[in-house]
Amino acid sequence: MTRLITKPNIAAPDDFYADLLAVHEGLAKAESDALNARLILILANHIGDRETLAEALDAAKPKK
């Protein structure tokens, strides 16, 4: 089982964030939401491991 990496692990994270914002530029809310959904599914497919994906879903849940 691969553990979910939650510590910073992206090379040049500010550059990635700028790229993420840029890809959303000019999109309507619905288009932006659809892009986010596609991105999530593409990355989930890349990860592939169901246990890791379950851990990611749990980590993303709002904390009460």
KAGIQUI-V788105 format. One record per pair of residues at least 4 apart in sequence whose ideal C-beta (glycine too) atoms are under 8 Angstrom apart, sorted by the first residue. I is the first residue (numbers start at 0). J is the second residue. Records with the same first field share a line. If there is no record, write none. Layout:
I: J + J
This chain:
0: 48 + 50 + 51
1: 46 + 48 + 50 + 51
2: 51 + 54
3: 51 + 54 + 55 + 58
4: 8
5: 58
7: 12
9: 15
11: 15
12: 16
13: 17
14: 18
15: 19
16: 20
17: 21
18: 22
19: 23
20: 24
22: 34
23: 31 + 34
26: 30 + 31 + 34
27: 31
28: 32
29: 33
30: 34
31: 35
32: 36
33: 37
34: 38
35: 39
36: 40
37: 41
38: 42
39: 43
40: 44
41: 45
42: 46
43: 47 + 52 + 55
46: 51 + 52 + 55
48: 52
49: 53
50: 54
51: 55
52: 56
53: 57
54: 58
55: 59
56: 60
